[in-house]
Amino acid sequence: DEGFLVPVANRRAFVRELTRIVAYSERYNSVSSILYFDIDGFKEINDQYGHVAGDAALQHISEIFVLNVRESDVVDRLGDDEFGVILA
């Protein structure tokens, strides 16, 4: 653990990877997709159970994403309760 809350990259890494994958897709005429997730009810978890529980929820959600995409795909936390997935 290098001080990261969740096992995924941040918004800056998402933008960098998105730029790279769009360029690749245009160059090689390949298809890719972007998924956006906004976790409903996350604020209520923090308010009712505290930030430790909210952090645990974010870690669990991140792990679910990572375990369910291919190694070539990119999962990033974009904001508080927002995640992006690039399917390359």
C-alpha positions as CSV (number, residue, x, y, z in Angstrom):
1,D,0.0,0.0,0.0
2,E,1.7,3.2,-1.2
3,G,-0.8,5.5,0.5
4,F,-3.5,5.0,-2.1
5,L,-7.1,4.8,-0.8
6,V,-8.2,2.6,-3.7
7,P,-6.4,0.2,-6.0
8,V,-7.1,2.3,-9.1
9,A,-5.6,5.4,-10.7
10,N,-6.9,8.9,-10.4
11,R,-8.5,11.4,-12.8
12,R,-5.2,12.6,-14.2
13,A,-4.2,9.1,-15.1
14,F,-7.7,8.5,-16.7
15,V,-7.3,11.6,-18.9
16,R,-3.8,10.5,-19.9
17,E,-4.9,6.9,-20.8
18,L,-8.1,8.1,-22.5
19,T,-5.9,10.4,-24.8
20,R,-3.6,7.5,-25.5
21,I,-6.4,5.1,-26.3
22,V,-8.4,7.5,-28.5
23,A,-5.2,8.2,-30.5
24,Y,-4.6,4.4,-30.8
25,S,-8.2,3.8,-31.9
26,E,-8.1,6.5,-34.5
27,R,-4.7,5.3,-35.9
28,Y,-5.7,1.6,-36.1
29,N,-9.5,2.1,-36.7
30,S,-10.2,0.1,-33.5
31,V,-13.2,0.3,-31.2
32,S,-13.1,1.3,-27.5
33,S,-15.6,2.3,-25.0
34,I,-15.9,4.5,-21.9
35,L,-18.0,3.7,-18.9
36,Y,-18.9,6.2,-16.2
37,F,-20.2,5.2,-12.8
38,D,-21.6,7.5,-10.1
39,I,-22.2,5.5,-6.9
40,D,-25.7,6.3,-5.5
41,G,-26.0,6.7,-1.8
42,F,-22.3,7.1,-1.1
43,K,-22.7,10.3,0.9
44,E,-25.2,8.6,3.1
45,I,-22.7,5.9,3.9
46,N,-20.2,8.5,5.0
47,D,-22.8,10.4,7.0
48,Q,-24.4,7.4,8.7
49,Y,-21.3,5.2,9.3
50,G,-18.3,7.6,9.0
51,H,-15.5,8.0,6.6
52,V,-13.8,4.8,7.6
53,A,-16.8,2.9,6.3
54,G,-17.0,5.1,3.2
55,D,-13.3,4.4,2.5
56,A,-13.9,0.7,2.9
57,A,-16.9,0.9,0.5
58,L,-14.7,2.7,-2.1
59,Q,-12.0,0.0,-1.8
60,H,-14.6,-2.7,-2.2
61,I,-16.1,-1.1,-5.3
62,S,-12.7,-0.5,-6.8
63,E,-11.8,-4.1,-6.3
64,I,-15.0,-5.3,-7.9
65,F,-14.2,-3.1,-11.0
66,V,-10.6,-4.3,-11.2
67,L,-11.6,-8.0,-10.9
68,N,-14.2,-7.7,-13.6
69,V,-12.3,-6.0,-16.4
70,R,-9.5,-7.2,-18.6
71,E,-5.9,-6.4,-17.9
72,S,-5.9,-4.1,-20.9
73,D,-8.8,-2.0,-19.6
74,V,-8.3,1.0,-17.4
75,V,-10.2,1.7,-14.1
76,D,-9.9,5.0,-12.5
77,R,-11.5,6.9,-9.6
78,L,-12.6,10.2,-11.1
79,G,-13.9,11.9,-8.0
80,D,-15.5,11.2,-4.6
81,D,-18.0,8.6,-5.8
82,E,-17.3,8.6,-9.5
83,F,-15.4,5.9,-11.4
84,G,-14.4,5.7,-15.1
85,V,-13.6,2.5,-17.0
86,I,-11.9,2.5,-20.4
87,L,-12.5,-0.7,-22.4
88,A,-9.7,-0.7,-24.9
